[in-house]
Amino acid sequence: MSKGKIFAFISTLGLALLTTTSAFAQGGDAAANNFSTFSMLALAAGIAIGIAASGAALGQGKAAAAALEGIARNPGAADKLQTPLLLSLAFMEALGILAFVIAFLLQSKIVFA
């Protein structure tokens, strides 16, 4: 799947998710309708952790594949490739964990009444 198709799918999905709240808007006091706000926070938390997990997994897979290919072509370079590989994997995992923490912070804003 090309990057253009993935971008088109994600942007169309995001546009559809953002426009549905105005389509189902009710008249009257907008502050009394907390369901829409809390449901969007829950949806944002779920989407954030899903995108972060898939992005971290794709990045780690590409980095590991490139490092293993480099080691396979030149086994003597294994020592030089190991440290940068481990550092890059740790940074990618840290970004995934950061998104997980942000999703929990968004989830803590949801008040069940």
JODABEL-V398910 format. One record per run of one state. SS is the DSSP state (hx for helix, st for strand, lp for the rest). FROM is the first residue (numbers start at 0). LEN is the number of residues. If there is no record, write none. Layout:
ss: (SS SS)
from: (FROM FROM)
len: (LEN LEN)
This chain:
ss: (lp hx lp hx lp hx lp)
from: (0 2 23 33 73 74 108)
len: (2 21 10 40 1 34 5)
